[in-house]
Amino acid sequence: MKKTLATLTFVAMLPFSNVAMADQDIGCGLGSMVFAGQSGKVYKVLGATTNGTSGNQTFGITFGTLGCDGSGTITSSQKLAMFIDGNMDNLARDMAKGEGETLATLSEVWGIKQADKSEFNSVAQANFAEIFKSENVTSEEVFANLNTLIAQDKTLSAYQI
């Protein structure tokens, strides 16, 4: 009973903590605080699941609690990585076809000018196997692979991040 009460007290006090303890892999939030100091995939998954399902990251970012820091700036590469991460299946389908809504949105987020979008689509389609090297490819790898191909293309090299 005392252990349960102590745990509940600890969890109740988390929103008032200003200590930055966000886990680099799973971000900030209640899950990062509860599983702080633990190692291994199981704890990472549990922490990420808790962060994602409890809806407390927004609160933490807004008020600078739960190990969150709301003062950071999202960079272009972060914005692209987040978009790719949330749209991997649709993006893979569109890249394989060389067209589609998700691929068009990616080119918008990337900042590709209208005149260069057909080249972007062609490069993505022609190099699909290079971008999606395996069925277990991560969004970060997709971004890095596509960015490398863009850097190598005469028309698109100005868009390299």
KACOR-V876803 format. One record per backbone hydrogen bond with DSSP energy under -0.5 kcal/mol. NH is the residue of the N-H (numbers start at 0). CO is the residue of the C=O. Records with the same first field share a line. If there is no record, write none. Layout:
NH = CO + CO
//
This chain:
4 = 0
5 = 1
6 = 2
7 = 3
8 = 4
9 = 5
10 = 6
11 = 7
12 = 8
13 = 9 + 10
15 = 12
16 = 13
20 = 18
21 = 66
22 = 26
26 = 22
28 = 65
32 = 28
33 = 29
34 = 30
35 = 32
37 = 34
43 = 39
44 = 40
45 = 41
46 = 42
47 = 43
48 = 44
49 = 45
50 = 46
51 = 47
52 = 48
53 = 49
54 = 50
55 = 50
56 = 50
59 = 55
60 = 56
61 = 57
62 = 58
63 = 59
64 = 59
65 = 13 + 16
67 = 64
71 = 68
74 = 72
78 = 74
79 = 75
80 = 76
81 = 77
82 = 78
83 = 79
84 = 80
85 = 81
86 = 82 + 83
87 = 84
90 = 86
91 = 87
92 = 88
93 = 89
94 = 90
95 = 91
96 = 92
97 = 93
98 = 93
103 = 99
104 = 100
105 = 101
106 = 102
107 = 103
108 = 104
109 = 105
110 = 106 + 107
111 = 106
115 = 112
116 = 112 + 113
119 = 115
120 = 116
121 = 117
122 = 118
123 = 119
124 = 120
125 = 121
126 = 122
127 = 124
129 = 126
130 = 126
131 = 127
132 = 130
136 = 133
141 = 137
142 = 138
143 = 139
144 = 140
145 = 141
146 = 142
147 = 143
148 = 144
149 = 145
150 = 146
151 = 147
152 = 148 + 149
156 = 152
158 = 155
159 = 156
//
